[in-house]
Amino acid sequence: MRTMAEPADNRSVNLLAAETASLEEHFQGWGEVVLLADRTLRWEKPWFPAAIMGAVSFIFLMIYYLDPSVLSGVSCFIMCLCLADYLVPTLAPRIFGSNTWTTEQQQRLHEICSNLVKTRRRIIGWWKRLFVLKEEKPKMYFMSMITALAVVAWVGQQVHNLFLTYVIVSFVLLLPGLNKHGVITKFVGMGKREINKLLKQKEKKNE
């Protein structure tokens, strides 16, 4: 069993390395921008969270003020992506300097790409487990999906679409910094302690 598991592990490691290298190649010309975004999202300076929220709030205020149609909004978003894809590789070396790329920066870019690949794998794994649940426990899958979608539909009905999108985007952008500074771990720990207290109280009542 060990000899069979080791080649599978090696294949997984080699595949991860290949996907990471491919993503690094895809980010060619975006290295400085990716590192700047990484430092911002991880809150390397105390004013970065305020800068993130300010930028997100400004963008959503502009969307609220202009009130574009869905087709116009999607077109403008894709147009901005195309402009960035064309301009960033050209302008980044002039802005950041072409001779300042160091081994440490390359190592950090490699770590970022590796983390992105691992995150994508986790998402795909969760998606596959959902279909495994559908095959193995169809009733649980059906009830879970119906309940979750009903809750999402209710929340969407109660909260304005633009504000809900603003909250989701803000949370996603703040999540790396919250995770790095231990805020997520702290609240998860508090939640676990409260659940344990409730379970202990329930056990005492049952006794």
Kinemage of the C-alpha trace (Angstrom):
@kinemage 1
@onewidth
@group {chain A} dominant
@subgroup {mainchain}
@vectorlist {calphas} color= white
{ca met a 1} P 0.000 0.000 0.000
{ca arg a 2} L 2.847 2.330 0.792
{ca thr a 3} L 4.477 1.821 -2.609
{ca met a 4} L 1.168 2.569 -4.307
{ca ala a 5} L 0.487 5.681 -2.221
{ca glu a 6} L 3.925 7.214 -2.744
{ca pro a 7} L 3.657 7.509 -6.571
{ca ala a 8} L 0.185 9.041 -6.161
{ca asp a 9} L 1.622 11.594 -3.728
{ca asn a 10} L 4.467 12.312 -6.135
{ca arg a 11} L 2.019 12.816 -8.982
{ca ser a 12} L 0.001 15.213 -6.845
{ca val a 13} L 3.114 17.194 -5.901
{ca asn a 14} L 4.321 17.300 -9.505
{ca leu a 15} L 0.892 18.404 -10.697
{ca leu a 16} L 0.784 21.142 -8.072
{ca ala a 17} L 4.247 22.327 -9.128
{ca ala a 18} L 3.252 22.326 -12.797
{ca glu a 19} L 0.044 24.278 -12.158
{ca thr a 20} L 1.943 26.766 -9.978
{ca ala a 21} L 4.593 27.263 -12.667
{ca ser a 22} L 1.888 27.764 -15.283
{ca leu a 23} L 0.188 30.392 -13.132
{ca glu a 24} L 3.512 32.155 -12.523
{ca glu a 25} L 4.038 32.282 -16.281
{ca his a 26} L 0.521 33.652 -16.711
{ca phe a 27} L 1.380 36.448 -14.237
{ca gln a 28} L 4.426 37.419 -16.282
{ca gly a 29} L 4.529 41.224 -16.256
{ca trp a 30} L 2.081 41.401 -13.323
{ca gly a 31} L 4.572 40.457 -10.593
{ca glu a 32} L 4.861 43.877 -8.947
{ca val a 33} L 1.101 44.418 -9.089
{ca val a 34} L 0.395 40.985 -7.586
{ca leu a 35} L 2.846 41.604 -4.736
{ca leu a 36} L 1.360 45.044 -4.078
{ca ala a 37} L -2.139 43.546 -3.985
{ca asp a 38} L -0.878 40.797 -1.664
{ca arg a 39} L 0.653 43.307 0.763
{ca thr a 40} L -2.532 45.365 0.700
{ca leu a 41} L -4.890 42.438 1.245
{ca arg a 42} L -2.745 41.098 4.128
{ca trp a 43} L -2.720 44.527 5.837
{ca glu a 44} L 1.035 45.001 6.029
{ca lys a 45} L 0.326 48.604 7.042
{ca pro a 46} L -2.404 49.629 9.505
{ca trp a 47} L -4.130 51.974 7.041
{ca phe a 48} L -4.564 49.306 4.332
{ca pro a 49} L -8.022 48.147 5.590
{ca ala a 50} L -9.296 51.730 5.404
{ca ala a 51} L -7.840 52.064 1.899
{ca ile a 52} L -9.566 48.845 0.781
{ca met a 53} L -12.924 49.920 2.182
{ca gly a 54} L -12.511 53.409 0.718
{ca ala a 55} L -11.790 52.070 -2.769
{ca val a 56} L -14.651 49.547 -2.630
{ca ser a 57} L -17.069 52.165 -1.290
{ca phe a 58} L -16.080 54.635 -4.032
{ca ile a 59} L -16.622 52.056 -6.789
{ca phe a 60} L -20.018 51.025 -5.452
{ca leu a 61} L -21.076 54.648 -4.949
{ca met a 62} L -20.221 55.294 -8.606
{ca ile a 63} L -22.261 52.263 -9.638
{ca tyr a 64} L -25.163 53.479 -7.488
{ca tyr a 65} L -24.910 56.995 -8.929
{ca leu a 66} L -24.598 55.935 -12.585
{ca asp a 67} L -27.096 53.077 -12.205
{ca pro a 68} L -25.941 51.199 -15.333
{ca ser a 69} L -27.898 48.366 -16.839
{ca val a 70} L -26.637 44.812 -16.378
{ca leu a 71} L -25.347 44.664 -19.952
{ca ser a 72} L -23.554 48.021 -19.621
{ca gly a 73} L -22.045 47.054 -16.275
{ca val a 74} L -20.733 43.727 -17.562
{ca ser a 75} L -19.360 45.376 -20.711
{ca cys a 76} L -17.548 48.076 -18.712
{ca phe a 77} L -16.123 45.480 -16.326
{ca ile a 78} L -14.767 43.338 -19.168
{ca met a 79} L -13.444 46.457 -20.907
{ca cys a 80} L -11.508 47.412 -17.739
{ca leu a 81} L -10.061 43.897 -17.561
{ca cys a 82} L -8.952 44.092 -21.197
{ca leu a 83} L -7.334 47.503 -20.634
{ca ala a 84} L -5.548 46.245 -17.529
{ca asp a 85} L -4.350 43.134 -19.371
{ca tyr a 86} L -2.876 45.348 -22.084
{ca leu a 87} L -1.526 48.266 -20.046
{ca val a 88} L -0.221 46.683 -16.822
{ca pro a 89} L 2.593 44.565 -18.381
{ca thr a 90} L 3.693 47.661 -20.308
{ca leu a 91} L 3.482 50.258 -17.552
{ca ala a 92} L 4.448 48.156 -14.503
{ca pro a 93} L 8.218 48.033 -15.294
{ca arg a 94} L 8.276 51.805 -15.761
{ca ile a 95} L 6.387 52.471 -12.527
{ca phe a 96} L 8.107 49.940 -10.257
{ca gly a 97} L 11.475 49.759 -12.008
{ca ser a 98} L 12.675 46.833 -14.078
{ca asn a 99} L 15.862 46.183 -12.040
{ca thr a 100} L 14.276 45.864 -8.588
{ca trp a 101} L 12.956 42.289 -8.866
{ca thr a 102} L 14.653 40.192 -6.187
{ca thr a 103} L 14.814 36.533 -5.212
{ca glu a 104} L 12.606 37.230 -2.203
{ca gln a 105} L 9.949 38.782 -4.426
{ca gln a 106} L 10.092 35.811 -6.800
{ca gln a 107} L 9.729 33.435 -3.849
{ca arg a 108} L 6.735 35.369 -2.544
{ca leu a 109} L 5.133 35.325 -6.006
{ca his a 110} L 5.678 31.563 -6.094
{ca glu a 111} L 3.966 31.209 -2.696
{ca ile a 112} L 1.021 33.325 -3.853
{ca cys a 113} L 0.583 31.243 -7.007
{ca ser a 114} L 0.855 28.026 -4.986
{ca asn a 115} L -1.804 29.247 -2.540
{ca leu a 116} L -4.095 30.222 -5.414
{ca val a 117} L -3.723 26.781 -6.984
{ca lys a 118} L -4.431 25.095 -3.631
{ca thr a 119} L -7.502 27.280 -3.112
{ca arg a 120} L -8.796 26.370 -6.558
{ca arg a 121} L -8.259 22.698 -5.742
{ca arg a 122} L -10.189 23.052 -2.486
{ca ile a 123} L -13.123 24.672 -4.281
{ca ile a 124} L -13.139 21.914 -6.893
{ca gly a 125} L -12.918 19.335 -4.102
{ca trp a 126} L -15.925 20.848 -2.299
{ca trp a 127} L -17.847 20.857 -5.570
{ca lys a 128} L -17.036 17.186 -6.175
{ca arg a 129} L -18.018 16.258 -2.612
{ca leu a 130} L -21.368 17.910 -3.245
{ca phe a 131} L -22.003 15.526 -6.130
{ca val a 132} L -20.765 12.590 -4.049
{ca leu a 133} L -23.329 13.565 -1.424
{ca lys a 134} L -25.968 13.670 -4.163
{ca glu a 135} L -25.110 10.125 -5.191
{ca glu a 136} L -24.720 8.632 -1.710
{ca lys a 137} L -27.350 10.561 0.276
{ca pro a 138} L -29.819 12.108 -2.179
{ca lys a 139} L -32.383 13.018 0.502
{ca met a 140} L -29.828 14.893 2.612
{ca tyr a 141} L -28.502 16.592 -0.544
{ca phe a 142} L -32.002 17.639 -1.585
{ca met a 143} L -32.968 19.011 1.829
{ca ser a 144} L -29.633 20.792 2.302
{ca met a 145} L -29.764 22.449 -1.123
{ca ile a 146} L -33.401 23.489 -0.793
{ca thr a 147} L -32.811 24.941 2.691
{ca ala a 148} L -29.635 26.791 1.692
{ca leu a 149} L -31.169 28.206 -1.485
{ca ala a 150} L -34.325 29.244 0.359
{ca val a 151} L -32.232 31.128 2.950
{ca val a 152} L -30.219 32.824 0.192
{ca ala a 153} L -33.405 33.765 -1.665
{ca trp a 154} L -34.911 35.209 1.528
{ca val a 155} L -31.781 37.249 2.268
{ca gly a 156} L -31.717 38.487 -1.323
{ca gln a 157} L -35.341 39.559 -1.003
{ca gln a 158} L -34.728 41.443 2.246
{ca val a 159} L -31.490 43.212 1.298
{ca his a 160} L -30.867 45.463 -1.696
{ca asn a 161} L -28.873 43.698 -4.414
{ca leu a 162} L -26.179 46.365 -4.683
{ca phe a 163} L -25.704 46.615 -0.917
{ca leu a 164} L -25.547 42.831 -0.593
{ca thr a 165} L -22.906 42.701 -3.343
{ca tyr a 166} L -21.002 45.478 -1.567
{ca val a 167} L -20.983 43.508 1.694
{ca ile a 168} L -19.850 40.304 -0.041
{ca val a 169} L -17.056 42.014 -2.010
{ca ser a 170} L -15.863 43.891 1.090
{ca phe a 171} L -15.794 40.694 3.160
{ca val a 172} L -13.888 38.760 0.476
{ca leu a 173} L -11.276 41.517 0.138
{ca leu a 174} L -10.887 41.864 3.910
{ca leu a 175} L -10.749 38.097 4.509
{ca pro a 176} L -6.976 37.629 3.887
{ca gly a 177} L -6.142 40.383 6.378
{ca leu a 178} L -8.645 39.093 8.916
{ca asn a 179} L -7.160 35.627 8.589
{ca lys a 180} L -3.543 36.826 8.870
{ca his a 181} L -4.222 38.869 12.006
{ca gly a 182} L -6.068 36.004 13.679
{ca val a 183} L -9.507 37.637 13.726
{ca ile a 184} L -11.195 34.684 12.002
{ca thr a 185} L -9.520 32.189 14.345
{ca lys a 186} L -10.561 34.267 17.348
{ca phe a 187} L -14.233 34.386 16.392
{ca val a 188} L -14.276 30.703 15.387
{ca gly a 189} L -12.814 29.844 18.787
{ca met a 190} L -15.427 31.986 20.535
{ca gly a 191} L -18.173 30.261 18.553
{ca lys a 192} L -16.857 26.813 19.462
{ca arg a 193} L -16.689 27.732 23.152
{ca glu a 194} L -20.271 29.005 23.118
{ca ile a 195} L -21.480 25.841 21.377
{ca asn a 196} L -19.643 23.688 23.901
{ca lys a 197} L -21.242 25.640 26.753
{ca leu a 198} L -24.697 25.110 25.272
{ca leu a 199} L -24.036 21.396 24.815
{ca lys a 200} L -22.811 21.057 28.409
{ca gln a 201} L -25.861 22.895 29.712
{ca lys a 202} L -28.104 20.620 27.675
{ca glu a 203} L -26.329 17.542 29.048
{ca lys a 204} L -26.794 18.794 32.623
{ca lys a 205} L -30.509 19.359 32.036
{ca asn a 206} L -30.892 15.870 30.589
{ca glu a 207} L -29.189 14.405 33.652
